[in-house]
Amino acid sequence: MVLVLSVAAAGILFTACLKNNDTNTPQTPVAGLMAFNLAPDQSAVTITLSGNALTASPLGYTSYTGAYQSIYTGTRAIESFSQANASLVSTSYNFEQDKYYSLFVVGYNNSYRNVVSLDNFDSLSTTQGNAYIRYINAIADTVGTPAVTITAGGNSVVNENASFASVSEFKAVSPGSVSIAVKNGTAIDTSRTISVEQNKAYTILLTGVPGATDDIKKVQIRFIQNGSLASTNGM
């Protein structure tokens, strides 16, 4: 089955092969990349691929690109910069044609990472009418490994310890209310209930600094909708 990913935030439609609309010219191999700033002490982060800025303006803390950006494929140098244009972290990743990826800038207090995940939408089925959900643990300075639980439709979907910067696989859940909690004694104890819709994919963002009390840096659970999944008959 071929899947179509509709990115609602941008009001556009990505096919699984990221087609070039001009059928008279050779198609340039591209991939899709969605990027996030989840570093609590970085109010603005600029991300570059092979020296070129991914977005027109820096991403504020907990902000993201809002859609998958078309990028050239191959091994690309990834570098994240602070608001003062100081390099925070650099790495590289091999992006494959027609694939979708998420890039999370995580860390705190001069220790940062660029975390890239493959968003494997072509493995998700639309036949059962499920929603799909995953999480990233970007809680900085985690003392010990917090437990993450996700419950939907009365069923336990996730119940596991999550190491820092880990990104889970997408899990099928029943549409409707989903309860999420992340706990580690008294240092981390946060929960939230969200609503998810049929045939849509979501990423849960576990962010913040344990012990922080201000609304910006405190541990919190946020989420974004990656897009809508729909079957199609061809490329």
N, C-alpha and C positions, 0 to 999 in steps of 0.2 A: 504493500500500500504506500502511495506517495502522500506525504503530508504537506499541508500549507500552513505557514505560521503567519497569522495576522497580528501585527504589532499595533495594538490599540492606541498606545500613547502617541504614536506618530501618524495614525490614520492611514497607514500604508500596508501593503501586502507583500510579504516575502514568500516566494516559493522555495521549495527545498533545494532548488538549483540556482537561486539568485539570478534570474534571467536578465540578460541585457535586452532592453526594449528595442534596440536597433537591430533588426534581423539581417541587415545588409552588411554588417561589419562583424569581424570575428569577436567572439565573446571573451572578455578579459577574465581570467580565473579570479574569483573573489570568495571571501568568507564573510560571515556576519559577526560583529563584536559589540557586546554591550558592556560598558565599564561603570564601576562604582568607586566612590571615595568613602571608605569605612574606617579611616584613621582618625580617631577622636581629637587629636591635637593638631590636625591639619585642616584649617578652615577652607582652604582652596588648593586643589591638586591639579596640575597639568600632566597629562599622559601623552607620551609621544611613541610612535611606531616608526622605527628606522629614521628618527629625527624629525618626523612630521607630527604635529599636534593632532590628536584624535578628535578634539572638539574645538569650537571657535573660542570658548571661554573656559576657565578652570571649573572643575567640579567641586562644589561645596561639600562639607561633611554630610554624609548620608544621601548625597545627590547621586544621580546616575544619568547616563546618556539619554534615557527615555525611550530608546529604540535601538535595534541592532544597526550598527554602522557598517556599510560595505567597506571591506579592507582588502588589500592585495594579499595573496597567499604566499606560502613559503616561510622560511625562518626569518622572523622579524625581531629586531631589537626593541625591547619595551623598557621605557624609562619613565619614572614618576618624579615630578618636581614640586617643591613647596611653593607657597605664595611668593616667597622671596627668591624664587628661581634656583634654589639649591636642590641638587639631586638627592632624592630620598632612597631610591633603590632602582637597580637596573637588572634586567634578565633578558631571556630570549625565549621564543616559542615558535614551533612550526605549525602554522595555520593551514588547514587543508581546504581545498575547493569545495564549495557548497555546504560547508559545515558552519554551525553556530557556536559561539563561545561567549563566556562571561569572564571579565577581568576585574578582580577585586583588589584594591589597594588597602591593605590592612596593616595594623601595627600601632606603636605608641612609643614616645620618648626615645627617638633616634634609632628605633629598630622596626623596620618595615619590610613588607613583602608584596610582590606582585603575584597574585594567585590567579591562574588561568584554569577554567573548567570547560570541558566540552559539553555543550547543551544538546544532548543526544535526543532530539525531538523525534527523529525517525524511528525510534524504538517504542514510542508511546502510541497506544491504540485509542481510537475514538469510538470503537464499537460498543463499549459498555457504558458510555455516558459519564465517565469519571472526570474528576479534576485531578491535576497533578501538582505535587508540592515537594519542595526540597528546602534545605537551609544551609547557610554558611555561619560558622561560629567565628565572628570577628570581634568578640569581647576581648579587649586588650588586658595585658597583665593578669591573665587568668591564673589564680592560685589553685592548683589542682585542676582536674578535668570536670567541667560541669555536666550534669545529666540533662539531655534534651528529650522531652516527650511531646508527641503530637497525637491527638485523638480526634477521630472524625466518625460520625454515625455510630457512636458507642464502641468503636473498635480502636485498639491501639495500633497506630501506624508506625510510630517511631518511639523507641525507648532505649536510649543508648548514651554512652559517654562520648562527648565530642571534643576532640583535641582542637587547639587553637588553629585557625585558618582552614579547618576541614570543611569540605563541601559535600553534602550528601547527594545520593542519586534521587531522581524524581520518583515519588511514590504515588500510586493511585489512591485517591480518597473519594468518598461520597460527596457530591455537591451539598452545600449548606454550611453549617457552623463547624469550624475546626478550632480546637483548643491547643494552644502551644505553651509550653513552660520550659524555662531553663533555670536550673538550680544547682547550687554548690554550697550547702550550709547557709550561713547568713551573708556571706560575701556576695552571692548571686542568688536572687530569688525573685524572678519576674515571670509573669504569665499574661496571656492575652488570648482573646477569642476573635477570629476573623470569619468572614463569609467567602466561600469560593464557589465558582460557577462551573457548570458542565463543560468539558472539553477545553478548559483553560489551564495554563501552566503558571505556577507562582514560585517565587523565591522568597523565603523567610530570611530576614537580615537580623542576626543577633549581634548587637553592637554595644559600645560604651565601655566605661571603665568601672570596675568594681569599687564601691565606696563613694563614687562621685554622687553628689546630690543635686547639682544643677540640671536643668531640663535638657541641656545639650549633650553633656558627657555621661549622664547616668546610664546604667545598663537598661536597654530597651529592646523591644521586639517590633521590627518594622517588616513590611512586605511590599513586593511589587508584582505586577502581572507581566510575565514575559511575553505572553501572546495567547492567541486562540488557535487551537488545533482543528483542522478539518481535512477530511479525506478528499482526494481528487482523482480523476481518471488518467492523468498524464502530466508530463512535464511541460 
